[in-house]
Amino acid sequence: MRKISRKGLVKKLDKAFSEYIRRRYIKNEIVECVTCGVKKHWKEVDAGHFVSRRHYATRWNPINVFAQCKKCNGFAAGENYLFGKYIDKNYGIGTADELIKLSKQITKIMNYELEEKIKYYTNLNKEEDSI
């Protein structure tokens, strides 16, 4: 069996994590955009990041990523102000600032850690399928 490259592991984790994020608050397959409130099928929304995905310290942090409609996540550049307000409202004032601080930390995630996260989120998605 061929070993998956680091790039392949990151891509696989992104996919499993994105599905988890988009499905974690669904009701009858519908999820609400955290920034504008529009309701759509979970497959029609993005896993929007408050702090950019380029920061590995927060890339797969579930407090940093929520379901967002494509308009807010893409065309409105993530609606960062509203996104930060949502995070602070739900996780406590200052949480958005803490995520920004955390994102500045240099983080090296080992391949085995990526593999563990892939298994974790893949299993969560399978559990959701069985409900």
ZAFILUM-461918 format. One record per residue (C-alpha): x, y, z. Coordinates in pm, 1 decimal, decimal comma, padded with zeros to 6 digits. Layout:
<u = X; v = Y; w = Z> $
...
***
This chain:
<u = 00000,0; v = 00000,0; w = 00000,0> $
<u = 00133,5; v = 00342,0; w = -00100,6> $
<u = 00198,1; v = 00600,0; w = 00167,8> $
<u = -00005,9; v = 00921,4; w = 00137,1> $
<u = 00199,8; v = 01238,6; w = 00096,8> $
<u = 00176,6; v = 01519,9; w = 00352,1> $
<u = -00013,5; v = 01728,6; w = 00097,8> $
<u = -00253,5; v = 01436,6; w = 00049,7> $
<u = -00302,6; v = 01403,0; w = 00427,0> $
<u = -00381,2; v = 01774,6; w = 00461,6> $
<u = -00630,4; v = 01753,0; w = 00174,8> $
<u = -00796,2; v = 01444,7; w = 00324,4> $
<u = -00819,4; v = 01608,2; w = 00668,3> $
<u = -00960,3; v = 01928,2; w = 00516,4> $
<u = -01234,6; v = 01723,4; w = 00349,3> $
<u = -01330,0; v = 01525,1; w = 00663,1> $
<u = -01314,8; v = 01834,7; w = 00886,1> $
<u = -01519,7; v = 02042,4; w = 00641,2> $
<u = -01794,4; v = 01780,4; w = 00632,9> $
<u = -01798,3; v = 01764,0; w = 01012,6> $
<u = -01822,0; v = 02143,6; w = 01043,5> $
<u = -02099,5; v = 02177,0; w = 00787,3> $
<u = -02303,4; v = 01898,4; w = 00948,7> $
<u = -02251,2; v = 01957,5; w = 01320,3> $
<u = -02554,2; v = 02184,6; w = 01369,8> $
<u = -02788,0; v = 02049,9; w = 01101,0> $
<u = -03159,1; v = 02005,2; w = 01149,8> $
<u = -03324,8; v = 01795,6; w = 00879,4> $
<u = -03014,4; v = 01834,7; w = 00658,6> $
<u = -03039,4; v = 02218,0; w = 00686,7> $
<u = -02776,9; v = 02442,6; w = 00847,6> $
<u = -02772,7; v = 02815,5; w = 00919,3> $
<u = -02494,8; v = 03050,9; w = 00806,7> $
<u = -02332,3; v = 03192,3; w = 01119,9> $
<u = -02290,4; v = 03538,3; w = 00970,0> $
<u = -02612,1; v = 03611,1; w = 00776,8> $
<u = -02853,4; v = 03346,7; w = 00903,9> $
<u = -02953,9; v = 03208,9; w = 00564,3> $
<u = -03060,0; v = 02842,9; w = 00584,1> $
<u = -02938,3; v = 02593,7; w = 00326,1> $
<u = -02868,6; v = 02223,8; w = 00280,8> $
<u = -02536,3; v = 02140,0; w = 00445,6> $
<u = -02385,8; v = 02039,9; w = 00110,2> $
<u = -02454,5; v = 02390,8; w = -00025,2> $
<u = -02249,9; v = 02577,9; w = 00237,7> $
<u = -01880,9; v = 02618,2; w = 00312,8> $
<u = -01678,8; v = 02550,8; w = 00623,2> $
<u = -01587,0; v = 02915,0; w = 00678,4> $
<u = -01275,4; v = 03003,3; w = 00877,3> $
<u = -01265,9; v = 03308,0; w = 01105,1> $
<u = -00884,4; v = 03300,4; w = 01099,5> $
<u = -00744,1; v = 03201,7; w = 00758,7> $
<u = -00674,1; v = 02836,8; w = 00680,9> $
<u = -00310,5; v = 02921,1; w = 00615,5> $
<u = -00251,5; v = 02922,7; w = 00992,3> $
<u = -00213,7; v = 02558,7; w = 01095,9> $
<u = -00251,3; v = 02646,5; w = 01465,6> $
<u = -00620,5; v = 02725,7; w = 01405,3> $
<u = -00695,7; v = 02558,5; w = 01069,8> $
<u = -00873,8; v = 02258,0; w = 01222,8> $
<u = -00992,3; v = 02425,7; w = 01544,0> $
<u = -01372,4; v = 02377,7; w = 01564,1> $
<u = -01414,3; v = 02713,9; w = 01740,6> $
<u = -01252,3; v = 02885,5; w = 01439,9> $
<u = -01466,9; v = 02718,6; w = 01171,8> $
<u = -01843,3; v = 02723,2; w = 01116,2> $
<u = -02095,2; v = 02676,1; w = 00837,9> $
<u = -02115,2; v = 02981,3; w = 00613,8> $
<u = -02308,3; v = 03040,6; w = 00295,5> $
<u = -02095,5; v = 03083,4; w = -00014,5> $
<u = -02191,5; v = 03450,9; w = -00037,9> $
<u = -02057,6; v = 03534,2; w = 00310,4> $
<u = -01753,0; v = 03308,3; w = 00293,6> $
<u = -01645,2; v = 03392,3; w = -00058,7> $
<u = -01794,2; v = 03710,0; w = -00196,8> $
<u = -01805,9; v = 03893,4; w = 00137,8> $
<u = -01455,2; v = 03777,6; w = 00237,5> $
<u = -01581,7; v = 03577,4; w = 00534,4> $
<u = -01773,8; v = 03861,8; w = 00702,5> $
<u = -01495,1; v = 03862,7; w = 00961,4> $
<u = -01648,2; v = 04124,7; w = 01190,9> $
<u = -01979,1; v = 03937,1; w = 01215,5> $
<u = -01794,1; v = 03606,9; w = 01243,8> $
<u = -01588,8; v = 03736,5; w = 01537,1> $
<u = -01903,3; v = 03864,6; w = 01708,4> $
<u = -02064,1; v = 03519,3; w = 01665,9> $
<u = -01761,6; v = 03347,2; w = 01819,5> $
<u = -01750,7; v = 03587,1; w = 02116,5> $
<u = -02126,6; v = 03553,7; w = 02173,5> $
<u = -02110,1; v = 03174,3; w = 02179,1> $
<u = -01770,9; v = 03110,6; w = 02341,5> $
<u = -01717,3; v = 03420,8; w = 02554,3> $
<u = -01594,7; v = 03771,8; w = 02493,3> $
<u = -01232,8; v = 03770,3; w = 02382,4> $
<u = -01241,3; v = 03425,5; w = 02220,8> $
<u = -01203,3; v = 03572,3; w = 01871,3> $
<u = -00899,1; v = 03768,7; w = 01987,4> $
<u = -00754,3; v = 03452,1; w = 02143,0> $
<u = -00795,9; v = 03268,2; w = 01812,1> $
<u = -00606,6; v = 03546,2; w = 01637,0> $
<u = -00325,4; v = 03522,4; w = 01895,3> $
<u = -00318,9; v = 03143,0; w = 01866,7> $
<u = -00295,4; v = 03165,5; w = 01487,6> $
<u = 00032,6; v = 03359,2; w = 01516,6> $
<u = 00203,7; v = 03067,0; w = 01689,0> $
<u = 00431,0; v = 02861,6; w = 01470,5> $
<u = 00281,8; v = 02514,4; w = 01462,0> $
<u = 00426,1; v = 02199,0; w = 01311,1> $
<u = 00171,2; v = 01920,6; w = 01288,9> $
<u = 00328,5; v = 01582,8; w = 01234,5> $
<u = 00191,8; v = 01341,6; w = 00973,2> $
<u = 00075,2; v = 01095,2; w = 01239,3> $
<u = -00124,1; v = 01378,8; w = 01400,4> $
<u = -00288,9; v = 01454,6; w = 01066,9> $
<u = -00374,7; v = 01084,1; w = 01034,4> $
<u = -00525,3; v = 01080,5; w = 01386,0> $
<u = -00738,6; v = 01385,0; w = 01306,5> $
<u = -00854,4; v = 01226,2; w = 00979,1> $
<u = -00967,3; v = 00913,9; w = 01168,8> $
<u = -01136,8; v = 01125,1; w = 01437,2> $
<u = -01341,6; v = 01340,5; w = 01198,6> $
<u = -01415,3; v = 01052,6; w = 00961,9> $
<u = -01558,8; v = 00856,7; w = 01255,8> $
<u = -01767,2; v = 01156,2; w = 01369,3> $
<u = -01907,8; v = 01186,5; w = 01017,2> $
<u = -01993,1; v = 00814,7; w = 01012,3> $
<u = -02174,4; v = 00852,1; w = 01346,1> $
<u = -02376,1; v = 01138,7; w = 01200,4> $
<u = -02467,8; v = 00918,0; w = 00901,8> $
<u = -02606,0; v = 00650,9; w = 01134,0> $
<u = -02835,1; v = 00891,4; w = 01320,4> $
***
